[in-house]
């Protein structure tokens, strides 16, 4: 099964968005300078302005080429990119009226982006750069000269364009950047949870392997002693009890051998694709041999060709654990249903026991959480881990008519008729 492509990091995506913002702002700035030049309303240092706009274009091109490389984008690099925007914007303001230029409000855009996407220390440094540059522009700048009416028109036009551009950038891009950060944080949280679950599974597997190894010797000893006792005693009642004990020891040894075979099958990935009904029938028959006192009804809710799946051995064991839990709650009249859609297979198990309180239902699936007086609380934990590894999910609900409803949802590939 091929691994899904890893998503881009939040900082890299945000730098792409920052490049888009630069292009939009550069277009607005170049348009404003072009209008002022062609209408000859204001005498400005056109060569200096053109050189600054060319520098901004080079920065956009350099950033786009840099993002094609596989090198990671750090927060420091991202902060330096925002600092370059502030410095280029300050240079443009210096040659076009300084603090009297209506585009001075654009200082707020990089600061808003930094506040949303960067740690507070970077935001503080960038705020200091913007405040220092603005303070210098109050006393040192290239003044706007020309007709007062022309200056007033340019300022009104520039103020409208500056406010519109800043509002659009902050509303759209900053919101998207913050959403990307939240998504990345959620992914990190899910990975931490998966890592913790894997550590717990490894601990349980290690203990199980050790226990299986240690149980082999006493079981072999018990089997030998039981054979000798059956030869030494002729009492029919004792012979019957010894036979039962011998059968139980044999069952324990077969269970250990089955664990070894399942582990070997997992290692070799020796799994076969089959119809979900065939897999489910085989699992139900095996379970009923284990729990002959339980009764159940199986119902298929959909007609037509059934989907296929490739169940690993631990997925079958997970289904058996879920059936055992339902039988422990109430062994009478379990209801097992099978349904599917274009993407998922849904297996529902309903018992008529006391039900599961909502608080317990949320905690079930964690190790050592159990609602029974016996057991270690590992069955549902291992079942949930196996189903999750297969790409599915397990949920428990208290049924409105009493009892517990267990939903096992599994992905499937093509239908049997495709």
Secondary structure, DSSP 8 states (H G I E B T S, - for coil): ---------HHHHHHHHHHHHHHHHHHHHHHHHHHHHHHT-EE--HHHHHHHHHHHHHHHHHHHHHTTS-S---HHHHHHHHHHHHHHHHHHHHTTTGGGSGGGGGHHHHHHHHHHHS-HHHHHHHHHHHHHHHHHHHHS----EE-HHHHHHHHHHHHHHHHHHHHHIIIIIIHHHHHHHHHHHHHHHHHHHHHHHHHHHHHHHHHHHHHHHHHHHHHHHHHHHHHHHHHH---HHHHHHHHHHHHHHHHHHHHHHHHHHHHHHHHHT----EEHHHHHHHHHHHHHHH-TT--EEEEE---S--BEE---HHHHHHHHHHHHHHHHH--SSEEEEEEE-SSEEEEEEE--SS---HHHHHHTTSTT--SSSSS-S-HHHHHHHHHHHTT-EEEEEE-TTSSEEEEEEEE--SBTT-
